[in-house]
């Protein structure tokens, strides 16, 4: 495999409303394990893919910077390496060493000082700016990754100009399709709504207690139509694999959630997934993520 997607940690300091690690920003205890990827486990995984060309640390459920050994993990790859983070954690030494080690960093910043926290809940703007300056000041290759929402769409030009002033190499707009739902505080109260940038949907009704019950029962809410999907498998197309925070090797991050209703699919079980593709009972995650 040429590409390796790594979940360095399933811990996170943020409460993003549309991330599956929480219920719209409200943490439901006991749903999935919080662990850090261990150095020995990662070493064992890497040994199985000697022809790797690119390793990227990008959170499936957590932020890679939460792992206290992230500097050592990134130094083990032996190839081009990147880290994607909410940008608000990590020591100055780590950030400056990233730059010296030629680690590319994608800073996930979805707003300016007055709006970034509406989606990246609990992420502090001043801490982001400190780490941006530490990394770029040490010669780091930085990309600003921006997810558009209704609450930040009016700021995109201003943010792009700020990225140039700070020394970012690139400003990337990435619509992930997760742009409608309530934002909950730490006590489970709705504080605001996350809405699509094009204004196509407005706030709705949401029953928090019912949502908590559903969250505990299952995360696999998508039921595919009974038809034959055309699957453009990201794993096969990109020659990539996924390593989770427990050190397990899976087909892809879509099949890598260790959550109720979404079992972890190991790489060796890919053939079982593929058996469902030409049928009207396609694996729901494959249909939702890579099907048309």
C-alpha positions in Angstrom: 0.0 0.0 0.0 1.2 3.5 -0.9 -0.8 5.5 1.6 -1.4 5.0 5.3 -4.1 6.9 7.3 -3.3 6.8 11.0 -5.6 7.5 14.0 -2.9 8.5 16.5 -5.4 9.1 19.3 -9.2 8.7 19.9 -8.9 11.5 22.5 -9.8 15.1 21.5 -9.9 18.4 23.2 -12.7 19.8 21.0 -16.4 19.1 20.8 -17.2 19.6 17.1 -21.0 19.2 16.8 -21.0 17.0 13.7 -18.1 14.7 14.6 -19.3 11.2 15.5 -17.2 11.1 18.7 -19.9 12.9 20.5 -23.6 13.7 20.2 -23.5 17.1 18.6 -20.8 18.1 21.0 -22.3 16.4 24.1 -20.1 13.5 25.3 -22.0 10.3 26.0 -19.9 8.2 28.3 -19.0 4.6 27.5 -19.7 4.5 23.8 -16.2 3.9 22.5 -12.7 3.5 24.1 -10.3 6.5 24.3 -6.8 5.3 23.6 -3.5 6.5 22.2 -1.6 4.6 19.5 1.5 3.0 21.1 4.9 3.3 19.5 5.5 -0.5 19.4 2.1 -1.1 17.8 2.8 1.4 15.1 6.2 0.0 14.4 4.6 -3.5 13.9 2.0 -2.0 11.5 4.6 0.0 9.5 6.7 -3.1 9.0 3.9 -4.7 7.0 3.9 -1.9 4.4 7.6 -1.2 3.4 6.6 0.4 0.1 4.6 3.2 1.7 5.0 6.7 0.2 2.7 8.9 2.3 1.5 8.6 5.9 -1.1 11.0 7.2 -2.2 11.4 10.8 -5.8 12.6 10.6 -8.4 12.1 13.3 -11.2 9.7 12.7 -12.5 10.2 16.2 -9.8 12.2 17.9 -7.0 14.7 17.3 -3.5 13.3 16.6 -1.9 16.0 18.7 -3.5 14.5 21.8 -1.1 11.6 21.6 1.9 12.5 23.9 4.2 10.6 21.5 3.0 12.3 18.3 6.5 13.6 17.6 8.0 10.1 17.9 5.2 8.6 15.8 5.7 11.0 12.9 9.4 10.4 13.0 8.9 6.7 12.4 7.2 6.8 9.0 10.3 7.1 6.8 8.4 8.9 4.0 6.4 12.0 3.4 4.2 12.7 6.4 1.4 15.1 7.3 -0.7 15.9 10.4 -4.2 17.3 10.4 -5.3 19.0 13.7 -7.6 21.5 15.3 -4.4 23.4 15.9 -4.7 24.3 19.6 -2.6 21.8 21.4 1.0 20.6 21.5 4.2 22.2 22.9 6.4 24.7 21.2 9.2 22.1 21.0 6.9 19.7 19.2 5.7 22.2 16.7 9.2 23.5 15.9 10.5 20.0 15.6 7.7 19.2 13.2 9.0 21.9 11.0 12.6 20.7 11.3 11.5 17.1 10.4 9.6 18.4 7.3 6.2 17.2 8.7 3.4 18.9 6.7 0.5 20.3 8.8 -3.1 21.0 7.9 -4.5 23.4 10.4 -8.3 22.8 10.6 -9.5 26.4 11.3 -13.2 27.0 10.3 -13.6 30.7 11.1 -11.9 33.7 12.6 -11.6 34.6 16.2 -15.4 35.3 16.6 -16.6 32.2 14.7 -14.2 29.3 14.8 -15.4 28.2 18.2 -19.0 27.8 16.9 -18.0 24.5 15.2 -14.6 23.8 16.9 -16.1 24.0 20.3 -13.6 24.4 23.2 -10.8 25.4 20.8 -9.2 28.7 21.8 -8.2 31.1 19.1 -5.0 32.4 20.8 -3.7 28.9 21.2 -4.2 28.3 17.5 -2.3 31.4 16.6 0.6 30.5 18.9 1.0 27.1 17.2 0.7 28.5 13.7 3.4 31.0 14.4 5.7 28.5 16.1 5.4 26.1 13.2 5.6 28.5 10.3 8.3 30.6 12.1 10.4 27.4 12.2 10.0 27.0 8.5 7.0 24.6 8.5 4.9 23.7 5.5 1.4 24.8 6.6 -2.1 24.5 4.9 -5.2 26.3 6.3 -8.1 23.9 5.9 -11.5 25.6 6.0 -14.9 23.9 6.2 -17.6 26.3 5.0 -20.8 26.9 7.1 -23.4 29.6 7.1 -21.8 31.2 10.2 -18.4 31.6 8.5 -19.1 32.0 4.8 -18.9 35.8 5.0 -15.3 35.5 6.3 -13.6 33.3 3.8 -11.9 36.1 1.9 -10.7 37.7 5.1 -9.4 34.3 6.3 -7.6 33.7 3.0 -5.8 37.0 3.3 -4.9 36.3 6.9 -3.4 32.9 5.9 -1.1 34.7 3.4 0.0 37.2 6.1 0.8 34.4 8.5 2.8 32.4 5.9 0.5 29.5 5.0 1.5 27.8 1.8 -2.1 27.1 0.9 -5.7 27.8 1.8 -8.0 24.8 1.2 -11.8 24.9 1.3 -13.2 21.4 2.0 -16.9 20.9 2.2 -17.3 17.6 4.1 -21.1 17.4 3.7 -21.6 17.4 7.5 -23.2 20.9 7.9 -26.6 20.6 9.5 -27.4 19.9 13.1 -27.7 21.3 16.6 -24.7 22.2 18.7 -24.9 21.0 22.3 -23.0 22.3 25.4 -21.3 20.1 27.9 -24.6 19.7 29.8 -26.6 18.6 26.7 -28.4 21.8 26.0 -28.8 23.1 22.4 -26.9 26.4 22.1 -27.0 27.0 18.4 -27.4 25.3 15.0 -24.7 24.4 12.5 -26.1 25.2 9.0 -24.9 24.8 5.4 -23.2 27.7 3.8 -25.7 27.9 0.9 -28.6 28.5 3.3 -30.4 25.5 2.0 -31.5 24.3 5.4 -32.4 26.1 8.6 -32.7 25.1 12.3 -34.9 22.1 13.0 -36.3 20.3 16.0 -34.1 17.9 18.0 -35.0 15.8 21.0 -31.8 15.5 23.0 -32.9 12.5 25.3 -34.0 10.5 22.3 -30.8 11.4 20.5 -28.7 10.1 23.5 -30.7 6.8 23.4 -30.1 6.4 19.6 -26.4 7.3 20.0 -25.9 4.5 22.6 -27.7 2.0 20.4 -26.2 2.5 17.0 -24.3 4.9 14.7 -25.2 3.0 11.5 -28.3 5.1 10.6 -27.9 4.8 6.8 -30.0 2.0 5.2 -29.0 1.7 1.6 -31.6 1.3 -1.1 -32.1 -2.2 -2.4 -30.2 -1.7 -5.6 -26.8 -2.5 -7.0 -24.4 0.3 -6.1 -21.3 1.2 -8.2 -18.6 1.3 -5.6 -15.5 3.4 -6.2 -13.5 2.0 -3.3 -11.2 4.6 -1.8 -9.0 1.9 -0.4 -8.4 0.3 -3.8 -8.3 3.5 -5.7 -5.7 5.2 -3.5 -3.9 2.0 -2.5 -4.4 3.0 1.1 -5.0 1.4 4.5 -6.2 2.7 7.9 -4.5 2.1 11.3 -6.7 2.9 14.3 -5.6 4.1 17.7 -5.6 0.5 19.0 -3.0 -0.4 16.3 -5.5 -2.4 14.2 -5.1 -2.4 10.4 -8.4 -1.8 8.5 -9.5 -1.1 5.0 -10.4 2.5 5.5 -11.4 5.1 8.0 -15.1 4.7 7.0 -15.0 1.1 8.2 -12.7 2.0 11.1 -15.2 3.2 13.7 -15.1 1.2 16.8 -18.7 2.1 17.6 -22.1 0.3 18.2 -23.5 -0.8 14.9 -20.3 0.0 13.0 -17.9 -2.9 13.6 -14.2 -2.4 12.8 -13.4 -4.1 9.4 -9.9 -5.5 9.3 -8.0 -5.4 6.1 -8.1 -9.2 5.6 -11.9 -9.0 5.7 -12.1 -6.8 2.5 -13.2 -9.7 0.4 -16.4 -10.1 2.6 -17.3 -6.4 1.9 -16.7 -6.8 -1.8 -19.0 -9.8 -1.9 -21.9 -7.4 -1.0 -21.1 -4.8 -3.7 -22.7 -6.5 -6.8 -25.8 -7.4 -4.7 -28.9 -5.4 -3.6 -27.6 -5.8 0.0 -24.5 -3.7 -0.3 -22.6 -3.0 3.0 -24.2 0.2 4.2 -20.9 2.0 5.0 -19.5 1.2 1.5 -22.8 2.4 -0.1 -22.8 5.6 1.9 -19.1 6.5 1.6 -18.1 5.2 -1.9 -21.2 4.3 -3.7 -23.4 5.9 -6.3 
